[in-house]
Amino acid sequence: MTEQKEPRIVVIGGGTGMPVLLRGLKNFPVQLTALVTVADDGGSTGRLRNEMAIPAPGDIRNVIAAMSEVEPMIVQLFQHRFSDGNDLSGHSMGNLLLAAMTSITGDFYTGIKEISRVFNVKGKIYPISNENISLRAEMIDGTIVEGESNIPLVNKQIKRISLNPEDVTPLPNAIKAIEKADLVVISPGSLFTSILPNLIIPQIDAALRNTKAKVVYVCNVMTQEGETTGFSASDHVQAIMNHVGDNFIDAIIVHSEAIDPKIRVAYAGENAEPVVYDTDRLLEMGLQIIEGDIIDHNKSMIRHDTNKISKLLFTLIEDNR
């Protein structure tokens, strides 16, 4: 299959769920594009944002590592986080490299392109915006919370999130990628702080509503305290639609197997529980429901299985074509 005829897959998201999808999809004959959140403001990322006024590099770093095709030791070096006890404590090597390349090239996106070239990235990586943006959340009780890292700590039900500034300009290439895609995948992850910040960017939301691609949401397996406590699968979808618009998601992928009781107990300590897949409500929303055993049973915590989920997504696009 020539590159020109390879299906185009766009994955949108951030956090820990997105790299899992990308790590598997890069091995298939597809043109892969990642649109990554830049609203994180915690840890090393937050310090670099404040000191250098650049978009958040942390999620970009993880995506580069997932899509790279270099020796494992090089990836380990890129992901290395300095220990406490010096001025570099808490910083990861990859974040520092992205900050340095941004300084050298004078542009965050150009810096990403150069790092991607060095790390032999399979596919294209676009920050959802080239601007330094932050999150604002309005809670059900009217409380306003500023900052991505602060939002879950309040532990109140979130009504709506917005961007600061609101008139963020997306990268034109990000818009084009969605418009030309055969499959758009909304990755699992922290719903309000990693996923929705990408979807509410001006023009990105319109591109998602208007794309001819099949739009698939890979639903979280567990709820998250401070963001989705008590959320069913349809609640996740409804939150997305409340921010972007109705009827643009075509299908939802859900994990169909029971969760190991020992793992459930571990998550209960974090006030998290398995997401209930309310099939009737999902069908009422007009969604195709795709069920499967899609988690990695070798992990002590719930993680989507790279090979299972990427194979399922590739099968979807082959069937669609």
C-alpha positions in Angstrom: 0.0 0.0 0.0 1.5 3.3 -1.1 1.7 6.2 1.4 -0.8 8.1 -0.7 -3.4 5.4 -0.3 -2.7 4.6 3.3 -5.7 5.5 5.5 -5.3 8.7 7.5 -5.8 8.3 11.3 -5.9 11.3 13.6 -5.7 10.8 17.3 -6.7 13.6 19.7 -5.9 13.7 23.4 -3.2 13.8 26.0 -2.2 12.3 29.3 -1.3 8.6 29.6 -4.0 7.1 27.4 -3.0 8.7 24.1 0.6 7.3 23.9 -0.8 3.8 24.4 -2.9 4.1 21.2 -0.1 5.7 19.2 2.5 3.2 20.2 0.5 0.5 18.5 -0.9 2.4 15.6 2.5 3.4 14.3 3.2 -0.2 13.4 0.2 -0.3 10.9 0.3 1.0 7.3 -1.4 4.3 8.1 -0.7 8.0 7.9 -0.8 8.8 11.6 -1.3 12.3 13.1 -1.4 13.2 16.8 -3.1 16.4 18.0 -1.9 16.9 21.5 -3.1 19.0 24.4 -0.8 21.9 25.7 -2.9 23.0 28.7 -1.0 21.1 31.4 0.5 23.3 34.1 1.8 20.9 36.7 5.3 19.7 37.7 8.2 20.2 35.2 5.8 21.3 32.5 4.3 24.0 34.7 7.8 25.3 35.7 8.9 25.5 32.1 5.7 27.2 31.0 6.1 29.9 33.6 9.8 30.5 33.1 9.9 30.3 29.3 6.3 31.2 28.3 5.9 28.2 26.1 3.0 25.8 25.6 3.1 22.7 27.9 5.7 20.2 26.6 4.9 17.2 28.9 2.2 15.5 26.8 4.1 16.3 23.6 7.1 14.6 25.1 5.2 11.4 25.9 3.7 11.3 22.3 7.2 11.7 20.8 8.4 8.8 22.9 5.5 6.7 21.8 5.8 7.4 18.1 9.6 7.3 17.9 11.6 4.5 16.2 14.9 4.7 17.9 16.9 2.5 20.3 15.1 1.9 23.6 17.9 3.5 25.6 17.4 6.8 23.6 13.8 6.8 24.6 14.7 6.0 28.2 17.1 9.0 28.1 14.4 11.2 26.6 11.9 10.2 29.3 14.5 10.4 32.2 13.3 12.5 35.1 15.9 14.1 37.4 15.7 13.2 41.0 15.4 15.6 43.9 18.3 17.4 45.3 19.4 19.8 42.6 18.0 22.6 40.4 16.9 20.1 37.8 14.8 18.1 40.2 11.5 17.1 38.8 12.4 18.0 35.2 12.4 15.4 32.5 15.1 15.4 29.8 12.5 15.5 27.1 10.8 18.6 28.5 14.2 20.3 28.6 15.1 19.3 25.1 11.7 20.6 23.8 12.2 23.9 25.7 15.8 24.2 24.3 14.7 23.4 20.7 11.9 26.0 21.0 14.5 28.6 22.1 16.8 27.6 19.2 14.1 27.7 16.5 12.0 30.5 18.0 8.8 28.5 17.7 7.3 25.6 19.7 5.9 23.7 16.7 9.1 24.0 14.8 10.9 22.7 17.9 8.6 19.7 17.9 9.3 19.0 14.3 13.0 19.1 14.8 12.9 16.8 17.8 10.6 14.5 15.9 13.1 14.3 13.1 15.9 13.4 15.4 13.8 10.7 17.1 12.6 9.3 13.8 8.9 9.8 14.7 6.5 7.7 12.6 3.8 10.2 11.7 3.1 13.8 12.5 2.7 15.5 15.8 0.9 18.8 16.2 0.3 20.7 19.4 -3.3 21.6 19.3 -2.2 25.3 19.5 1.2 27.0 19.4 0.1 29.4 22.2 0.5 29.2 25.9 -3.0 28.5 27.1 -4.6 27.6 30.5 -7.8 26.0 31.6 -10.7 27.4 33.6 -13.5 25.3 35.0 -17.0 26.3 36.1 -18.4 23.9 38.7 -22.1 23.0 39.1 -22.2 25.2 42.2 -20.9 28.2 40.3 -17.3 28.0 41.6 -14.6 29.0 39.1 -11.3 27.2 39.2 -8.2 28.3 37.3 -5.5 26.0 36.1 -5.4 22.4 34.8 -3.7 21.0 37.9 -6.1 22.7 40.3 -9.4 21.6 38.8 -9.4 17.9 40.0 -8.3 19.0 43.5 -11.5 21.0 44.2 -13.4 17.7 43.9 -16.6 19.2 42.7 -18.7 18.3 39.8 -17.6 20.1 36.7 -20.2 21.9 34.6 -18.0 23.3 31.8 -14.4 24.1 31.0 -13.1 26.9 28.9 -9.7 28.3 27.7 -7.8 31.3 28.7 -7.4 33.1 26.3 -10.6 32.1 24.6 -9.6 33.2 21.1 -6.9 30.5 20.7 -5.7 30.0 17.2 -5.2 26.3 16.3 -2.4 25.2 14.0 -3.8 25.2 10.4 -2.2 21.7 9.9 -4.3 20.4 12.8 -7.5 21.6 11.1 -6.4 20.1 7.8 -5.6 16.7 9.4 -9.1 16.4 10.8 -10.7 17.5 7.5 -8.7 14.9 5.5 -8.9 12.0 8.0 -10.5 8.6 7.4 -10.7 8.0 11.1 -10.6 10.4 14.0 -9.9 8.8 17.4 -10.7 10.7 20.7 -8.3 9.0 23.1 -9.0 7.9 26.7 -7.7 10.2 29.4 -8.7 12.7 32.0 -11.9 13.9 30.4 -12.1 17.5 31.4 -8.4 18.3 31.7 -6.7 16.2 28.9 -9.3 15.5 26.3 -11.8 18.4 26.2 -9.2 21.1 26.1 -8.3 19.9 22.6 -11.9 19.6 21.4 -13.0 23.1 22.4 -10.3 25.0 20.5 -12.0 27.4 18.1 -12.2 25.8 14.6 -11.2 22.4 15.9 -14.7 21.9 17.3 -16.2 22.9 13.9 -13.8 20.6 12.0 -14.9 17.7 14.2 -18.5 18.4 13.5 -18.0 18.7 9.8 -15.4 16.0 9.1 -16.4 13.1 6.8 -14.2 10.8 8.9 -15.6 8.2 11.3 -15.2 9.7 14.8 -14.6 7.1 17.5 -14.3 7.7 21.2 -12.2 5.3 23.3 -14.0 5.4 26.6 -12.2 5.4 29.9 -12.4 2.1 31.8 -12.3 3.7 35.3 -13.8 6.9 36.7 -11.5 9.6 38.0 -11.9 11.4 41.3 -12.4 15.1 40.9 -13.4 14.8 37.2 -15.8 11.9 36.4 -16.9 10.5 39.8 -20.1 8.5 39.2 -19.9 9.0 35.4 -21.3 6.3 33.1 -20.1 5.9 29.6 -23.0 8.0 28.2 -22.1 10.7 30.8 -18.6 10.9 29.3 -20.1 11.2 25.8 -22.6 13.8 26.9 -19.9 15.9 28.5 -18.1 15.9 25.1 -21.3 16.8 23.2 -22.1 19.6 25.7 -18.8 21.2 24.8 -18.6 20.4 21.0 -22.1 19.7 19.7 -24.4 16.7 19.3 -24.1 13.8 16.9 -20.5 14.2 15.8 -19.3 11.0 17.6 -20.1 7.9 15.5 -18.9 5.1 17.7 -17.7 4.4 21.3 -15.2 1.6 22.2 -15.8 0.1 25.6 -14.0 -2.6 27.7 -16.4 -5.5 28.0 -14.8 -7.7 30.6 -15.0 -7.7 34.4 -12.3 -5.9 36.3 -10.1 -8.0 38.6 -11.5 -7.5 42.2 -8.0 -6.8 43.6 -7.6 -4.0 41.1 -11.0 -2.7 41.9 -10.0 -2.5 45.6 -6.9 -0.6 44.7 -8.9 2.0 42.7 -11.5 2.2 45.4 -8.8 3.8 47.6 -8.7 6.6 45.0 -12.5 6.8 44.9 -12.5 5.4 41.4 -14.7 2.6 40.0 -15.3 0.9 36.7 -17.2 3.0 34.2 -20.8 1.6 33.8 -21.6 1.0 30.1 -25.2 2.0 29.9 -25.9 0.4 26.5 -29.5 1.6 26.1 -28.6 5.3 26.6 -25.6 5.0 24.3 -27.9 3.5 21.6 -30.4 6.3 22.1 -27.5 8.7 21.4 -27.1 7.1 18.0 -23.7 5.5 18.8 -22.3 2.3 17.4 -21.0 0.4 20.5 -17.8 -1.6 20.0 -17.1 -3.9 22.8 -13.9 -5.9 23.5 -11.3 -7.0 26.1 -9.0 -4.0 25.5 -7.0 -3.7 28.7 -3.5 -5.1 29.6 -4.1 -7.7 32.2 -0.3 -7.8 33.0 -0.5 -4.3 34.6 -1.2 -3.7 38.2 -3.3 -0.7 37.3 -5.8 -0.3 34.5 -4.2 0.5 31.2 -5.5 0.0 27.6 -3.5 -2.7 25.8 -1.4 -1.2 23.0 -1.8 -4.1 20.6 -5.4 -4.9 21.3 -6.7 -1.3 20.9 -4.6 -0.5 17.9 -5.6 -3.6 16.1 -9.2 -2.9 16.8 -8.9 0.7 15.5 -7.2 -0.5 12.3 -9.9 -3.1 11.8 -12.5 -0.3 12.1 -10.9 1.8 9.3 -10.4 -1.2 7.1 -14.1 -2.2 7.5 -15.1 1.4 6.9 -13.1 1.6 3.7 
